[in-house]
Amino acid sequence: MSKPEPSLFDQIDDDAEAAADARADADIAAGRTISHEAMKRWLLSWGTPDESPAPKCGE
């Protein structure tokens, strides 16, 4: 029997998690984010005749 795939909540690699957190912090510091408001507008447009394109960083 093969080993089950780890779940989202399994601790796999603390160093990899720290590196991912550092990359995320760098993205935030550089302004590479999308605002909640921009995401909400986009999601609310889904399935409508005026569906919006996906928001871009900085919106």
ROSE-349303 format. One line per field, with one value per residue: x, y, z of N, C-alpha, C, O in turn; residue in three letters. Coordinates in pm, 1 decimal. Layout:
residues N
n_x <- [X | ...]
n_y <- [Y | ...]
n_z <- [Z | ...]
ca_x <- [X | ...]
ca_y <- [Y | ...]
ca_z <- [Z | ...]
c_x <- [X | ...]
c_y <- [Y | ...]
c_z <- [Z | ...]
o_x <- [X | ...]
o_y <- [Y | ...]
o_z <- [Z | ...]
res <- [ALA | ...]
//
This chain:
residues 59
n_x <- [85.0 | 55.4 | 206.8 | 2.4 | -87.7 | 41.7 | -153.5 | -294.5 | -249.1 | -36.2 | 287.4 | 554.1 | 804.6 | 986.7 | 1179.3 | 1120.1 | 866.5 | 925.7 | 1077.9 | 883.2 | 713.4 | 885.4 | 912.1 | 648.4 | 624.2 | 807.6 | 678.0 | 452.6 | 576.5 | 679.7 | 455.6 | 319.6 | 41.7 | -313.9 | -598.9 | -861.1 | -1102.2 | -1080.1 | -1067.9 | -1318.0 | -1494.4 | -1432.2 | -1499.2 | -1774.3 | -1858.5 | -1855.7 | -2019.9 | -2195.2 | -2324.9 | -2141.7 | -1883.5 | -1581.9 | -1228.3 | -963.5 | -825.4 | -521.7 | -188.9 | -151.1 | -396.6]
n_y <- [-116.9 | 221.5 | 518.5 | 761.1 | 1076.8 | 1380.6 | 1594.1 | 1927.8 | 2027.6 | 1893.9 | 1900.2 | 1955.1 | 2063.2 | 2276.0 | 2467.8 | 2515.5 | 2622.8 | 2857.1 | 2988.8 | 3028.9 | 3200.1 | 3420.2 | 3495.2 | 3572.1 | 3786.9 | 3961.2 | 4008.7 | 4148.3 | 4373.9 | 4487.2 | 4567.4 | 4389.5 | 4294.3 | 4227.6 | 4411.2 | 4355.4 | 4469.7 | 4490.2 | 4218.5 | 4136.7 | 4286.6 | 4167.3 | 3894.0 | 3919.7 | 3985.0 | 3755.6 | 3529.6 | 3714.0 | 3934.8 | 4139.2 | 4049.2 | 4096.0 | 4133.6 | 3946.0 | 4090.6 | 4286.0 | 4299.2 | 4552.4 | 4665.9]
n_z <- [0.0 | -82.3 | 54.8 | 214.6 | 69.3 | 200.8 | 413.3 | 402.2 | 652.4 | 762.6 | 906.3 | 711.6 | 614.9 | 783.8 | 711.5 | 441.1 | 469.2 | 611.8 | 418.3 | 221.0 | 360.4 | 386.0 | 117.1 | 67.8 | 246.1 | 125.1 | -118.8 | -25.8 | 89.5 | -141.2 | -268.4 | -427.0 | -436.1 | -427.7 | -373.8 | -132.0 | -205.3 | -486.5 | -555.0 | -462.6 | -629.1 | -874.8 | -829.8 | -778.4 | -1028.9 | -1175.4 | -1390.6 | -1488.0 | -1745.7 | -1773.2 | -1699.5 | -1530.1 | -1608.3 | -1450.4 | -1153.7 | -1126.1 | -983.7 | -742.6 | -769.4]
ca_x <- [0.0 | 137.1 | 194.2 | -96.2 | -37.1 | 24.6 | -263.3 | -259.5 | -216.1 | 82.4 | 414.3 | 640.8 | 939.7 | 984.9 | 1262.1 | 1044.8 | 757.7 | 986.4 | 1115.4 | 759.0 | 669.6 | 975.1 | 873.1 | 520.3 | 653.0 | 872.7 | 572.9 | 372.0 | 659.4 | 698.6 | 326.4 | 267.1 | -80.0 | -441.6 | -684.6 | -984.7 | -1208.5 | -1064.8 | -1106.7 | -1463.1 | -1558.3 | -1411.4 | -1579.5 | -1916.5 | -1890.4 | -1860.3 | -2150.5 | -2279.1 | -2289.1 | -2029.7 | -1777.6 | -1457.0 | -1104.7 | -902.0 | -747.8 | -376.2 | -117.7 | -161.1 | -536.9]
ca_y <- [0.0 | 342.2 | 614.4 | 863.8 | 1210.8 | 1464.0 | 1690.4 | 2068.7 | 2058.6 | 1821.1 | 1972.2 | 1884.3 | 2117.4 | 2408.0 | 2560.4 | 2552.7 | 2711.0 | 2986.5 | 3051.7 | 3074.0 | 3318.2 | 3530.8 | 3540.6 | 3642.5 | 3916.6 | 4044.9 | 4050.8 | 4251.2 | 4494.0 | 4544.5 | 4608.6 | 4288.9 | 4241.9 | 4267.7 | 4450.0 | 4281.0 | 4534.0 | 4451.6 | 4077.5 | 4128.6 | 4334.4 | 4066.1 | 3775.5 | 3951.3 | 3997.9 | 3622.8 | 3482.3 | 3825.1 | 3977.4 | 4233.3 | 3987.9 | 4172.2 | 4054.9 | 3927.9 | 4207.4 | 4275.7 | 4350.5 | 4695.5 | 4710.5]
ca_z <- [0.0 | -90.7 | 164.4 | 178.6 | 42.4 | 320.0 | 408.2 | 414.1 | 790.7 | 805.6 | 909.8 | 618.4 | 609.3 | 847.1 | 633.4 | 320.8 | 512.3 | 644.6 | 291.5 | 157.4 | 435.8 | 350.9 | -17.7 | 81.0 | 309.0 | 23.7 | -212.4 | 40.6 | 102.5 | -274.9 | -322.8 | -520.0 | -374.6 | -487.1 | -261.8 | -108.6 | -282.9 | -627.1 | -566.1 | -443.4 | -752.9 | -978.2 | -799.4 | -794.3 | -1171.3 | -1237.1 | -1434.1 | -1532.4 | -1881.2 | -1766.6 | -1619.5 | -1533.3 | -1612.5 | -1318.6 | -1111.3 | -1133.4 | -866.6 | -721.7 | -772.3]
c_x <- [90.0 | 108.4 | 94.3 | -28.6 | -58.3 | -89.7 | -208.2 | -205.5 | -94.7 | 204.1 | 511.7 | 784.4 | 937.2 | 1066.1 | 1189.3 | 930.7 | 810.8 | 1025.9 | 992.1 | 704.8 | 754.9 | 942.0 | 742.4 | 540.9 | 717.8 | 770.9 | 488.3 | 450.0 | 676.8 | 566.7 | 268.1 | 148.5 | -201.1 | -535.4 | -808.1 | -1097.3 | -1201.9 | -1106.0 | -1257.8 | -1536.9 | -1549.4 | -1500.5 | -1728.8 | -1956.3 | -1901.1 | -2003.8 | -2245.4 | -2239.1 | -2167.9 | -1914.9 | -1645.8 | -1337.6 | -1046.9 | -821.3 | -598.5 | -314.7 | -128.3 | -302.8 | -599.4]
c_y <- [123.8 | 435.3 | 722.6 | 999.1 | 1297.4 | 1563.1 | 1831.7 | 2100.7 | 1983.2 | 1912.4 | 1894.9 | 1933.2 | 2259.9 | 2510.0 | 2606.8 | 2647.1 | 2850.2 | 3060.9 | 3104.4 | 3197.7 | 3439.3 | 3584.9 | 3618.6 | 3779.7 | 4012.1 | 4094.4 | 4162.3 | 4381.7 | 4564.9 | 4588.7 | 4511.7 | 4217.4 | 4289.0 | 4296.1 | 4360.8 | 4337.7 | 4494.3 | 4306.0 | 4062.6 | 4173.5 | 4228.0 | 3944.1 | 3801.4 | 3965.2 | 3862.1 | 3586.2 | 3592.4 | 3862.9 | 4070.6 | 4177.9 | 4062.1 | 4080.0 | 4043.9 | 4051.6 | 4179.4 | 4331.5 | 4501.6 | 4747.4 | 4692.8]
c_z <- [0.0 | 27.0 | 124.7 | 156.5 | 166.1 | 303.1 | 422.0 | 553.4 | 843.1 | 804.6 | 821.1 | 629.9 | 664.0 | 768.6 | 508.0 | 356.8 | 545.6 | 517.3 | 218.9 | 228.2 | 400.6 | 212.3 | -11.9 | 143.6 | 209.4 | -78.4 | -152.0 | 49.1 | -31.9 | -338.1 | -423.4 | -455.4 | -454.2 | -370.6 | -252.2 | -194.8 | -430.2 | -648.1 | -555.4 | -568.7 | -861.8 | -952.8 | -816.3 | -940.7 | -1240.6 | -1273.2 | -1475.5 | -1674.6 | -1883.9 | -1682.5 | -1640.0 | -1553.5 | -1471.0 | -1281.1 | -1119.0 | -1005.2 | -860.7 | -723.7 | -636.0]
o_x <- [188.6 | 2.1 | 100.0 | 73.7 | -163.3 | -118.3 | -90.0 | -124.6 | -53.4 | 221.7 | 547.7 | 875.7 | 890.8 | 1026.9 | 1195.8 | 901.8 | 747.9 | 1009.3 | 996.1 | 655.7 | 702.4 | 943.5 | 727.6 | 481.5 | 686.6 | 776.8 | 456.1 | 396.1 | 687.5 | 566.1 | 176.7 | 153.9 | -191.1 | -549.2 | -852.2 | -1177.7 | -1304.8 | -1171.4 | -1318.8 | -1631.6 | -1646.8 | -1569.0 | -1801.9 | -2074.8 | -1950.5 | -2096.7 | -2364.1 | -2130.4 | -2099.0 | -1855.4 | -1604.1 | -1344.1 | -1079.0 | -756.0 | -555.1 | -380.5 | -115.9 | -327.6 | -716.9]
o_y <- [129.7 | 431.0 | 771.9 | 1030.3 | 1289.6 | 1609.5 | 1851.5 | 2192.1 | 2005.6 | 1992.6 | 1781.4 | 1853.6 | 2352.3 | 2626.3 | 2724.5 | 2740.9 | 2950.4 | 3182.6 | 3213.1 | 3289.9 | 3549.8 | 3706.1 | 3720.3 | 3877.9 | 4131.1 | 4210.1 | 4259.8 | 4488.3 | 4687.4 | 4641.7 | 4547.2 | 4098.3 | 4379.1 | 4214.3 | 4300.2 | 4262.9 | 4467.6 | 4273.5 | 3985.6 | 4107.5 | 4201.7 | 3896.8 | 3714.3 | 3958.0 | 3854.3 | 3609.1 | 3567.3 | 3826.8 | 4079.8 | 4250.8 | 4087.5 | 3961.7 | 4124.3 | 4111.3 | 4064.3 | 4401.8 | 4570.0 | 4861.3 | 4724.4]
o_z <- [73.5 | 88.9 | 12.0 | 217.4 | 229.8 | 192.7 | 450.1 | 569.0 | 956.9 | 712.8 | 852.6 | 652.0 | 597.3 | 759.6 | 472.4 | 282.6 | 511.4 | 509.1 | 161.3 | 163.1 | 386.8 | 191.1 | -79.8 | 99.1 | 208.8 | -120.2 | -220.0 | 19.2 | -36.8 | -449.2 | -497.7 | -424.6 | -537.5 | -279.7 | -349.8 | -250.3 | -492.2 | -747.2 | -629.6 | -611.4 | -932.3 | -1043.5 | -863.6 | -973.6 | -1353.1 | -1195.7 | -1496.1 | -1719.6 | -1985.5 | -1603.1 | -1753.0 | -1520.1 | -1383.5 | -1366.7 | -1118.3 | -928.5 | -962.4 | -684.0 | -617.4]
res <- [MET | SER | LYS | PRO | GLU | PRO | SER | LEU | PHE | ASP | GLN | ILE | ASP | ASP | ASP | ALA | GLU | ALA | ALA | ALA | ASP | ALA | ARG | ALA | ASP | ALA | ASP | ILE | ALA | ALA | GLY | ARG | THR | ILE | SER | HIS | GLU | ALA | MET | LYS | ARG | TRP | LEU | LEU | SER | TRP | GLY | THR | PRO | ASP | GLU | SER | PRO | ALA | PRO | LYS | CYS | GLY | GLU]
//
